[in-house]
Amino acid sequence: MFLLDGTADGRIACELFNWTGKAYKIPRHLLRSSAERKDLYRAGVYFLFGRDEVTNEIAIAYVGEAEEIYPRLQQHQDREFWNEALVFVSKDENLNKAHIKFLENTIHQAAIAAGRYRLENGNTPPRPAISEAEMSVMSEFFDQLRLLTGALGYKVFEPLVASKMQASLAGNKEERQSASSTGDLNVREFRIKGARGAEARTIITAEGVVVLQGSFAAADEVESTPESTRRLRAKLVQEGALVLRESRYRFERDVLFATPSSAASVVLGRSANGRIELIDDVGRTLKWLEEPPRSWLTRRCTPTSGRAVRGGATTLISPLRGVPLPRAWFCNHSAAALQASNSVEK
């Protein structure tokens, strides 16, 4: 990786060992500064990336190909949405028209499957007929292209829900409860349920909260709903992510939200604290999982009975908004907390 302008927000050139390709990340305002780079006049494929006007997140992309990349990028100056270009060319000039057409189609299909970006392409690029040997070489080229695209900060090929997590979420309810009760961080499914038909399944990822396809949101908002929530719901309806089905909205695809509260507010159609509204399969709130109540940590458990003793009285602990816990669950999950409690009391 080489910083052409000496800064991280300038132009970047990338190569991989033992790979014939080369990548360029070019901010739009620096495109003219790249006019003298000879390899940008070779055949290749490119992305144009832009930001969403509501969320200001990079969420719009265009995929293209050209036998001469730089002149084609100049032709896109009349497109207002993009502010950064990502270009892939071959160092040995072995890419021909059929090759870049194949790559364009492969990139477009992979981006559609991931579902992260709204593609500005009007049509699906055609897939050319190439030999089996050429297809193998181009598939390998695409694998390296995908790797560099992610390394440069664009997750256009990465699904919101990883395949491993999708398989876990597809399991039966008993398996999900088991994973949830043991604190398995790889399977963190929560539900949001409220008035006016709101009922959603969500998962926690490193990027935020994903509301899963097939979930339902309230059809309307209460009068006190924040304007930001109204705009976000309207945007999702406009994009087709939320579609009215009888008396409520249905999520037609997985949708990523930056925070639990933004996810809960959109689903419930009102202002909401997501850390309280998100509840797992055994009844625990996200807030409780992230920071167990101090009062719970300082109680003592009798392992044989699953009861807590405080002030001479014996009561079953339930930190879950009134949801009772199985005694076995409490005793299994209280050991670490009791150790912390003993340390605090000492």
N, C-alpha and C positions, 0 to 999 in steps of 0.2 A: 504494500500500500504506500503510495507516494502522494504527498500533499503538494500539488502543483503550485499553489499560491502561498504555501507556508502556513496556512491556517486550516483548522478543521471544518470551517463552514465555507471553504472555497472549493475549487475543483480537486477531484481525487482520481488518481489512476490506480488500478488494481490488476495484479497478475497472480496466478497460482503456479507453483512449481510443476513442471511436466504437463502443462496445459497450453494449448495453442491459442486460447482466447485472451482477450484483454477487455477490461471494463473501465468506463469513465462515468463519474458522477459529476454533473455539470449544473450548477445553479443557473437559472434562466438569465439573470442579469450579467453572467459571465460567459454566455454563449459566444458572443462576438470575439472574446479573447481567445477562443479555441479554433478560430478560423485557419490558423497556420499549422495545425496538427495534421500531418499527412494521413495517419491511420483513421481519421474521422471521415476520410473520403473513400473508405472501403465499404464492402457489403457488410451488413449487420442487422441487428434488431435493437429496439429501444423501447423504453417506457417514458411516458410523461406523467409526473405525479403532481397532484394538487391537493389543496386543503378544503375541507368542508366549511361552508360559510357559517354554519350554526355552531359546530363544536370546535372549529379551528384545528381539527386533527387531519393528518394526511389520510384521505379516504377515497380519493378519486384517482383513476389511472387510465392511461391510454396505451395500447400495445401496437407497435408498428414495425415495419421492416423497410429497408431501402438498399439499393446498390451503392449509393453514396449517402452516408449518414448525415453529414453536416448540412448539405443543401436541403435535405428533407426536414431537419429540425428548424431551419430558417423558414420553411413554408408553414410551420406550425405557430409562428409568431402571432397569427391572427386568432389563435385559440387562447381565450383569457384564463381558463381554469388552472393551467399548470404553472409551477414555479421551479421545478427541478427535472432534469432529464437523466436517465440512466441508460448508458449505451454499451452494447457488447459487439465487438468485432473480432476478427481472426488476425493473429500476428503474421501468419504465413500466407494470407490472402487466399485460402482454400475454400472459402464460403462462396457458393454460387447462388443464383436466384432461387433454385429449388430448395437448397439448404435453408436459406433464411425464411422462406415461406413455410417450411416444415417447422422451424423453430417458433415462428410467430403463432402458428396454429397450436403447437404444444404449450406455449406460454399462456395463450388465451384460455385454453381448456383448463389448465392447472389453476389459473387465477379464478376462474368461474367456480371451480370445485371448492376452492378454499373459502370463497365468499366474504373476504375481508374488504375488498375495494369495490366501489362502483365503477365499472368499466365504461368509458366514453365511446368505445367502438360501436359503430352503428350496426355492423354485421359481424358474424363469426368468420375469421379468416379461413380460406379454403386450405385443405390439406393436400399437398402435391404427392404424386406417385414417385418415390425414389427407391433405389435398390435396397435390399436387406442389409448389405454392408454399410451403405450410407446412413440408413436409419439407425444402425447401432452406434455409429460415430456421432451422429447428431443427438442421440439420446444421452450419450456420455457428455457431450458439450452442454446440453441442457442441465444435467446434474450439477456441473460446476457453476453454471450460470445461476441456478437456484441457490447454491451455497453462497455465492458472492452477493446476490441480491439481499439475502437476509443479513449478511455481515455488514452491509452498508446501511442497514436500518430499515429496510422495507420488507414487511412480513406478508407480502402479497401471495406467497405460496403456502403459508402456514395457516391451517384451519383454526378457528377460534377454540374448538374443542379437540384436543389431540386424540389420535386414533385409539391410544391405550385407554384414555379416559372415556371415550365413546363406548368402548367395549364394556367397561366397568358399569357405566350408566345403563347399559342395555340389560344388565343382569337382573335377577328377580329382587323383590323388595327385601327379602331376608338377607341377601348378600349385601345390599346397600346399607341396611341397618347395622350389620356386623361391622362393615368397614367404618361406618360413622361412629359406632360406639367405641371402637378401638382407637379413634382419632387418626385414621389413615388420611394423610394429607393429599394423597393422590386421587382420592374420591371424596370430594366435598360437595355433595348435593344438598341444596336447601330449597324450601318451598315458600312461596308468598301467597297468602290467601286473604281475600277481603270481600267487601260488599260489591254489588253490581256485577257479579260474575268473574271477578278477578281471581285467577288461580294459575300460578306459574311455577315452573321448575327452573332452578338456577344452579350454576356451579361457580365456585371461586377459582380464578386463575391468577397467574402472576401479573396480568394486565388489568384485572378488575373483576366484574361480575358478568357472566354470560347468561342471558335468559334464553332457554332452549326452545327450539322450534316446536310448535304444538301447544305452547303455553297460551293463556288467555289474559287479556287486560280489560279493565272496566271500559265500557263504551263511552262514558262521558266523565268530565271532571267536576269536582265540587267547586263551589264558588270561590273558595280561598286558595285554590291550586296556584302555585307560583307560575309566573309567566314563562320562566325557563322550561318548566315541565310541559306547559302547553305547547311551546314551540317544538320541543323534542318529540312529543307525541305526533304533532302535525307533520313533522319531517319524516317520521317512520311511516306514517300513513301515505304520504306522498311517494315515498320510495317503494311502497308495496310490502314493507316488512310487517306492517299491521294491516290486516284486512278485516272488515266488519263481517262477522258471521252471526246472523240473527241479533242477539241482544248484547254482544260483546265483541271485542277485537281479538283476533287470533294472530300469534306470531308465526309468519310464514317461513322464517329462517332464524338461525341463531343470531342474537344481537348482543354485542359487547357494550357494557356501560362502564364508565370510569370508576364509579363508586357504588356501594350497595344502596345508598339512599336514592340515587338517580334511577336505578333499576326499580326499586320499590315504588317510587313516586309515579313512574310511567305505568307500571302494572296496576296500581291502586287508583290512579287518577286523582291524587291528592298529595299534599306534602307528607313525607313519611321518613322515619328514621330506619334506614335499611338494616342497621346492625341489630335492631329489635324485631323488624318484620321478617327477616330471613330466619327460618327455623328448619333444623335438620330432621331426619326421619325418626329420631327418638325424642324430639320436642325441645332441643336446646337452641337458644338464639345464638346468632353469630357473635353478638356482644359477649354472651356468657362464655363461649368457647375461646374468644380472644383474651378475655380477662375475667376469670371466675370471681364471683363476689367475695370480698374479704371475709364477710361473716361466715361464708361456707368454709373457707380455708382454715378458720380458727376453731371449727367444731371437731369433736372427736368421734370416731366411728368404732362401734363394736362389730368386728368383722363377722361374727357368727350370726348376728341378727340384722345387719344392714341398717342399724338405727344410729342416730346421733344423740349424744348426751350433752346437754347444756343446762347449767344451773339446776341440776338434779332432775330435770324432766327428760323423758325420752321421746323424740319425735323423728319421723321419717323426713329426710331432707329432700326438698324439691325446688331447685333453683330455676325452674323452667316455666315461669308464668302460670303456675298452678297445675302443671302436668306432672302426675306422679311417676316416680322412677321405680323400675324393678329393683328389689333389694340386691340381687346379684350384681346388677350393673353398678350400683353405688359402691359396693365394696371393692369391685374390680378396679374402679376408676378413682378411688379415694386415696390409694396408697401414696402416690406422689404428692398429692395435696396435703396429706397428713404429715409427711416428712417436712414439707415446707412449713406447716402449721407449728410443728414442734420446734423448728428452728426459730420461728418468730416469737413463740412464747418464752423460749429460753433467753 
